[in-house]
Amino acid sequence: MAATVLDSIWFHEMGSFKPIGIVKVDNGFEIKYYIGTCSGEDEEADSIKIMERGGRFPSAAAEKLFE
């Protein structure tokens, strides 16, 4: 099963045009979270980019954000 983005949260650094995203991903075995920056032009493409190339984000912290 391919990994799937289930949800995302977006933040903007003051003065920056590049959003920071945290994505919730189901990889078929467990739920994982990733964080990264993106272009901000296409939410779906940005979410996939973060899923594929983003850094791991702590599950405990992410679960609080996604409540």
C-alpha positions in Angstrom: 0.0 0.0 0.0 1.3 3.5 -0.9 1.5 6.1 1.8 -1.4 8.6 1.9 -1.6 12.1 3.3 -4.5 12.2 5.7 -4.4 15.8 6.9 -2.1 18.8 7.0 -1.6 22.0 9.0 0.1 25.1 7.5 2.1 27.9 9.2 3.7 31.1 7.7 6.8 32.6 9.0 6.4 36.4 9.2 7.9 38.0 6.1 8.2 34.7 4.2 6.2 33.5 1.3 7.1 29.8 1.9 4.7 28.1 4.2 5.8 25.4 6.7 3.6 22.3 6.7 3.1 19.4 9.0 1.4 16.4 7.3 -0.2 13.4 8.8 0.6 10.3 6.8 -0.7 6.7 6.8 2.0 4.4 5.4 -0.2 1.3 5.6 1.4 0.2 9.0 1.2 3.3 11.2 0.5 7.0 11.3 3.6 9.2 10.9 4.0 13.0 10.8 6.5 15.0 8.7 7.4 18.7 8.6 8.9 20.8 5.8 8.7 23.9 3.7 7.1 24.2 0.3 6.1 26.6 -2.5 2.6 27.4 -1.2 1.1 27.2 -4.8 -0.5 23.8 -4.7 -1.6 22.3 -1.3 -1.8 18.7 -2.6 1.6 18.8 -4.3 3.1 20.5 -1.3 1.7 17.9 1.1 3.2 15.1 -1.1 6.6 16.8 -1.2 6.6 17.1 2.6 5.5 13.5 2.9 8.3 12.3 0.6 11.2 14.7 1.7 10.2 16.3 5.0 11.7 15.7 8.4 10.0 13.4 10.9 7.9 15.4 13.4 7.3 13.9 16.9 3.9 12.1 17.0 3.0 13.3 20.6 3.4 16.9 19.5 1.6 16.4 16.2 -1.4 14.6 17.8 -2.0 17.7 19.9 -1.9 20.0 16.8 -4.3 17.7 14.9 -6.9 17.4 17.7 
